Amino acid sequence: MLRLIATSLCLRCQRATALPLHRRPCATLTSTENQQTVDALYDLSVDVQKVRKLKGWVLHQSPAYTKEVADLLKDMGASVSIIARILAVHPEAVLCNPEQMRAQRELWMSVCPKEKELVGIIENFPASFFTSSSHHNNQRNNIAYFQSLNLNKRIISKLMASAPQGFSQPVERNELMVHTLQQAYQDLGGEEANMKIWLQKLLSQNPFVLLKAPEVLRQNLLFLRDKGFSTAALLRLLSKLKGFVTELNPDSMRRTLAYSQDTMGCSEEELRDIILNCPAVLYYPDIILAERFKGLLSAGISMSQIKETPTVLELTTQIVNYRIQRLRVHGYDARTGSLEVLNGTKKDFEMSYGKLKLGRERPMFNPVAPLKGDD
């Protein structure tokens, strides 16, 4: 589940942009390219053809501050190649005036004091740094609010980078959502002493939770309660789903649960246990689950094995088949053994595979056999 979610989040982060710079009143659109901008980009070894193809409108803007942006990044320790990459993927940066950039640098360094780390953030999330000056007050207020929650600076900078819209909106909206999350945690029996860590994990797993309406969280928890989940089970499920509980909705969950129960032929109680072990059963639409079930069954895996290790449903059919084949080479038959060895990330599987391979290759030690010594 987390792999699908991570991919989804990456795509959303790439699309997450601030107010388009070409709509800002300080920039003027001209019919011809701003030759000074083009020359300056060439001097910085920026792929101008890529800029023309993807965001050619930037080259028609005036004024532009290409040299000033490059000087700022260079002063922060960015190499020539990094500067070129940043301006190639986010050329809108050259439309930020120097005063605005200095203000952003000061703001970001309040939560990311190491300039090397800040350059890394800008390289990966340039739209989050080169944002509209109209958002500065909201950004400052939101930083102050999250600091008041005693969240560490690394978490706050991660939130600002991956979900800049959450910091561009009025602080009152974030206060309301965080309060709703904290209230849900406490109502479900969460311990006050652990709430800060729980909240940090939740926000870092899915910073886009800040952009959701609190009512979505309430409706989803109410739906799951009606499905028979106890308070303790709901807290456990909420902790496993973390912020992704707000990505769900009752209608999609109802369809997925009905399909899963019918396919696996299990009782409602068994289904709840399966969901607690594998929340992906809630998250994936039935069309994806159908493909996963079909792939596993076609590979000779039984339904009872899937029910025993439901987390295998988090893997694509292609990954499952590849791992089954690799295990078979070393004599492990997933059709009769545990599916746990199939689970996890690529790194997790390689570790399990390595242990299995080593275990089967290592000769057995016979404690009764005489030891060979010198004659």
Buried (B, 14 or more C-beta within 10 A) or exposed (E): BBBBBEEBBEEBBEEBBBEEBBEBEEBEEEEEBBEEBBEBBEEBBBBBEEBBEEBEBBBBBBEBBBBBBBBBBBEBEBEEEBBBBBBBBBBBBBBBBEEBBEBBBEBBBBBBEEBEEBBBBBBBBBBBBBBBBEBBEBBBBBBEBBBEBEBEBEBBBBBBBBBBBBBBBEBEBBBEBBEBBBEBBEEBEBEEEEBBEBBBEBBBBBBBBBBBEBEBBEBBBEBBBEBEBEEEBBBBBBBBBBBBBBBBEBEBBEEBBEBBBEBBEBEEEEBBBBBBBBBBBBBBEBEBBEEBBEBBBEBEBEBEBBBBBBBBBBBBBEBBBBBBEBBEEEEBEBEEEEBEBBBBEEEEBEEBBEEBBEEEEEEEEEEEEEEEEEE
